[in-house]
């Protein structure tokens, strides 16, 4: 309990993403929050975009979004597609949940063959988040060993071990503190035309 409000009645801290999110034991790691885990194994940016109604219905206090690696690994999507779809997710969430706190987590390092596309995507998204009154958490320095996910944090080059989740949480705790120090938006933003944004 914090601030005299029980975790059962507090608006949820919602984790949104793919199997990396789904496999995280976020409630144990954030015991003072009422955690909702909407990670879906194998999900892509298009999959998250298609299920935002569930996110909006949950009326979360904050959203931690981590998505995109499966677009490259399974769907062979372009950097442009991933960037544009994540931007659309953020714009839609900000439109429908004007008061929510939004934290976009960088696409995590994985096998070296994916590195160039992941770094380029993260660079674009880092530049975009302020447009949606969101914040960006870059986990690359904490998890990478050169051009790939450190073997200390994975057994298959993609998914995280307990040590990997420990490293994520070490960065996520202060990031959420910073996020919660920023007042939420009290009004909807104007609709952003993504077609006008430079890639």
NORTAFEN-V422601 format. One record per residue. N is the residue number from 1. RES is the residue in one letter. PSI is psi in whole degrees, 0 to 359 (NA if undefined). Layout:
BEGIN
N|RES|PSI ; N|RES|PSI
END
This chain:
BEGIN
1|X|140 ; 2|X|149 ; 3|X|24 ; 4|X|10 ; 5|X|126 ; 6|X|152 ; 7|X|336 ; 8|X|332 ; 9|X|351 ; 10|X|150 ; 11|X|142 ; 12|X|152 ; 13|X|114 ; 14|X|126 ; 15|X|127 ; 16|X|127 ; 17|X|213 ; 18|X|211 ; 19|X|332 ; 20|X|322 ; 21|X|313 ; 22|X|322 ; 23|X|357 ; 24|X|134 ; 25|X|69 ; 26|X|326 ; 27|X|319 ; 28|X|323 ; 29|X|340 ; 30|X|69 ; 31|X|339 ; 32|X|356 ; 33|X|156 ; 34|X|101 ; 35|X|139 ; 36|X|124 ; 37|X|107 ; 38|X|39 ; 39|X|138 ; 40|X|120 ; 41|X|132 ; 42|X|0 ; 43|X|156 ; 44|X|177 ; 45|X|320 ; 46|X|323 ; 47|X|317 ; 48|X|316 ; 49|X|324 ; 50|X|345 ; 51|X|27 ; 52|X|338 ; 53|X|323 ; 54|X|323 ; 55|X|314 ; 56|X|320 ; 57|X|332 ; 58|X|344 ; 59|X|57 ; 60|X|158 ; 61|X|323 ; 62|X|150 ; 63|X|130 ; 64|X|111 ; 65|X|124 ; 66|X|107 ; 67|X|154 ; 68|X|334 ; 69|X|326 ; 70|X|336 ; 71|X|320 ; 72|X|316 ; 73|X|317 ; 74|X|320 ; 75|X|350 ; 76|X|36 ; 77|X|159 ; 78|X|160 ; 79|X|316 ; 80|X|319 ; 81|X|315 ; 82|X|314 ; 83|X|310 ; 84|X|321 ; 85|X|319 ; 86|X|319 ; 87|X|318 ; 88|X|319 ; 89|X|312 ; 90|X|317 ; 91|X|316 ; 92|X|318 ; 93|X|318 ; 94|X|324 ; 95|X|316 ; 96|X|339 ; 97|X|70 ; 98|X|333 ; 99|X|357 ; 100|X|149 ; 101|X|127 ; 102|X|125 ; 103|X|114 ; 104|X|123 ; 105|X|137 ; 106|X|149 ; 107|X|132 ; 108|X|154 ; 109|X|152 ; 110|X|217 ; 111|X|151 ; 112|X|333 ; 113|X|338 ; 114|X|355 ; 115|X|314 ; 116|X|316 ; 117|X|321 ; 118|X|315 ; 119|X|318 ; 120|X|317 ; 121|X|313 ; 122|X|323 ; 123|X|315 ; 124|X|316 ; 125|X|324 ; 126|X|321 ; 127|X|335 ; 128|X|330 ; 129|X|325 ; 130|X|333 ; 131|X|329 ; 132|X|18 ; 133|X|43 ; 134|X|170 ; 135|X|160 ; 136|X|132 ; 137|X|114 ; 138|X|109 ; 139|X|359 ; 140|X|311 ; 141|X|329 ; 142|X|335 ; 143|X|341 ; 144|X|149 ; 145|X|94 ; 146|X|245 ; 147|X|18 ; 148|X|167 ; 149|X|128 ; 150|X|137 ; 151|X|344 ; 152|X|340 ; 153|X|6 ; 154|X|157 ; 155|X|344 ; 156|X|8 ; 157|X|358 ; 158|X|303 ; 159|X|158 ; 160|X|143 ; 161|X|179 ; 162|X|321 ; 163|X|324 ; 164|X|316 ; 165|X|325 ; 166|X|316 ; 167|X|322 ; 168|X|312 ; 169|X|326 ; 170|X|327 ; 171|X|328 ; 172|X|325 ; 173|X|306 ; 174|X|330 ; 175|X|319 ; 176|X|326 ; 177|X|315 ; 178|X|319 ; 179|X|319 ; 180|X|345 ; 181|X|341 ; 182|X|126 ; 183|X|140 ; 184|X|158 ; 185|X|142 ; 186|X|357 ; 187|X|156 ; 188|X|148 ; 189|X|161 ; 190|X|148 ; 191|X|130 ; 192|X|130 ; 193|X|104 ; 194|X|338 ; 195|X|341 ; 196|X|353 ; 197|X|139 ; 198|X|143 ; 199|X|NA
END
